[in-house]
Amino acid sequence: MILALTLDLDDTLWPIAPVIEHAEAALQQFLQQHAPPAAARWPVAEMRLLRERIAAEHPQLAHDFTAQRRLSLHHALADVGADLDLVEPCFQAFIAARHQVELYPDVAEGLTRLARQWRLAALTNGNADVQRIGVGQHFQFAICAREFGAAKPDAGIFLAACERLNLPPAQVLHVGDDPHLDVAGAAKAGMPSCWINRHQATWPAELPRADIEVPDLHRLADWLLASAAPSQHHTV
């Protein structure tokens, strides 16, 4: 029997690509105002490549997008001799815009429906704060990879959520959009999984299927209310 759910955030509750584009533009605007040489040297496309390079050079930060971003900003400012005290204000300009998300149409009501019946926890590799976004009231807690020290699909982060819920993995359903990070990761931890397939994507042939496949949270709530626990793959 499913007694609780863990939910991914980015691309599960809101689309992340437009959010990051908006945040990158906000950062560029801040640099133009406060460090014009850095803005000229590191326009959006170049700053994106810099962050990717920093991530590749610092694999120990693979679970920490915040540290990657701050380190990238430090490099960008130092490269043009700008005031390094601007690193944190730059990051705050970025992260403020990063929290200006647009929920998928089903999410507000879908979370309300789910939270009436099941305990919910957020489980994310990103640096979104559910309280800051305005959906925190639905979740008992949130675990992010940065705080935990490892990212999905590491089984440990899933098991940490189960431990905080005081439930065995078999009674906690993980819900997410990514077959490798969410579904395969949950399977490593012994948890059932739900693939949120909003865009009619094709399942990767090399992976075992999720226990449930749904297009949105309403269909997930419908399935859970109609079934005690997933025992085989279902497309709802």
N, C-alpha and C positions, 0 to 999 in steps of 0.2 A: 504493500500500500504506500502510495506517495503521500508524505506528510509535509514536505517542504520543497521549495524550488530555489535554485540559484539561477540568476539571469545575467547573461552578458549585457553590455550596454551599447557600445558603438556598433552601428549597423544591425543591431537587434532592436533597440528602442528608438533610434534615430539614425539617419544617414550621416556618416562621418565625413565623406569627401567634401561636401559644401561647407561644413563646419571648419575643417582645417584650412580650406581656401580663404574663408573669411578671416580666420585667426592670422594667417600669414599676411593678408592684406593689412590687417590692423597693426601688426608688428612693423611692416614696412612704413606705414603712415607715422608711427611713433618714431622710427628712426629718422625719417625725413624731417621731423620737427626738432628732434633732440640730438641727432648725430648724423647730419647730412652726408659726410664722407662715407660713413658705414652704409647708409641707404644707397648711395651711388655705387659702392663697391659690391654690395650684396643685395641686389634686387631679389624678388621673391624666388625666381627659379634658381639663382645661385645660392641663396640661403637654404633652399631645400636640398640642393646637392651637398652643401656643407654639412647639414645635419645628418644626411645619409653617410657621409664620409666619417664624421665623428662617431656615429653608431658602429660602423665597420671597424674603426680603429680601437674602439673600447667595448669589446664583446661582454665585459663584465657588467656593462650598463644595459644589456639587452632588455632587461625587465623594467627599466626606469627611463621612461620617455622624458620625464621632467629634468633629470640630470643631463640627458643627452641635449635637450634644448638649451639649458643654461650653459653647458660647456660650449655649444655652438655659438651662442651669443657672446661669450667671453672671447672666443677666437675671432669672431667678426669684428668686435670693437677693438681688440688689441691690434688687429691687422692694420687698422687705419689710425692707431694712436688715440682713439677716443677714450673718454672717461670710463673706466671699468666699473665705477659705481652705478652705471646705467644698466648693468646686466639684469639686476632684479626688477627695476621699473620696466625694462623691455619685456622680461618674461611675464610680468603681471599684465601688460598690455595684450600679450598673446593669449594668456590663459583666460583672461576675462572674455575675450571673443570666442575662445574655444568652448566656453560654457553657454554660448548663445545657440542652443540647438533647436531644431524643429522636430518634435516628436512625430513618428508615423501616426496616421489618423486613428489607428486602433489602440494606441498605447495608453492614453490617459484612462479610458474606460476599461481597457483590458487589464491593466494593473489593479484597478479598483476591484474588478471581479475576482481576480486571482487572490488578492490580499484578503478578501472576505473569507476564503476557505483554506488558504495555505499560508504558511510562514514563508516569506520571501527574503532572499539575500542577493545582493549584487556582487558579481565576480568579474573583474575586468583587468585587462592588461593595460588599459589606458589611464589617463589622469583626470577623468571626469569625476566630479563630486556630485552625487545624487541629491544632496541637500541644496547645493548651489544651483543645480538645474531646476529643482522644484518638484522632484518625484520622490524625495527621501522619505516621505510619510508612509510609503508603501513597503519600505524595506526595514527589516530588523537590524541589519548592519550591511556594510559593504567592505569587501576585501579587494584591494588593488595590488597588482604585481609589485609595484614600487615598495609598498609597505611590507609585503610578505617576503620579498627577496627572490622570488622566482615567478615566471610567467606561465600562463597556459601555453602548451598542453601539459606542463609538469603536473603530475598527479598530486603533488603536495598541496597546491593551492586549493584544489577541489576538496581534499581531505580536511584541510583547515576549516573550510566552511562547514563541512559535516560535523566536525568536532564542536564548533561554536553553536551549531544547531542542536547538538547533543543527540544526533541521529546517525544510524548506520548509513553508509553510502547508498545501499539499495533502496532506501526510503526517501532519497533526495533526487529530484529530477533536475538536470541541468539543461538550460534553454539558451541556445545561441545560434548565430548565423554561420559560423565558420566550421566546416567539416573537420578540419585538422585540429584547430585550437580548441574548439568547444566539444564536438562530438567525440573525436578520438581521445582528447584529454580526459573527458568524463569517463570513457570506457576504461582508461588506465586506472582510474580511481575506483572502479567498480560501481559507478553511478549510471543509472539510465539517462538517456539524453533525448532532447527534442531539437530537431533542426528547424529553425525558422527560415523558410525558403520563400522570401517575398518576391523574388524576381524569376521564378520558374527556372532556376539554375539546374544543371545536370550534376548528379552526385558523382564524386570521384570514384572511379571504378576500383581503385586499389584499397579503398577503406570499407570496413563493415558499415552497414547502414545504421542510421540513428533508430532509436526505438519508435519515435514518432516523427512525422514530418507534417508541418502545418504552414500556412501562408501568413498567419498573424496570431496575435494573442487571443482574440476572440475564439478562433477555432481551437486553440490550445485549451482554453477554459471549457469550451463545449466538450472536448474529448475527455478532459480530466473529470468533469462532472458526470460523464456517462460511463466511466471506466475506473475501477478501483486502482489499477496499476498497469503500466505497459508491460506486456510480456513478449511482444513481437513487433516487427516494423508495421507502422500504420501511416498511411497518407490520408490526412483528414481534409 
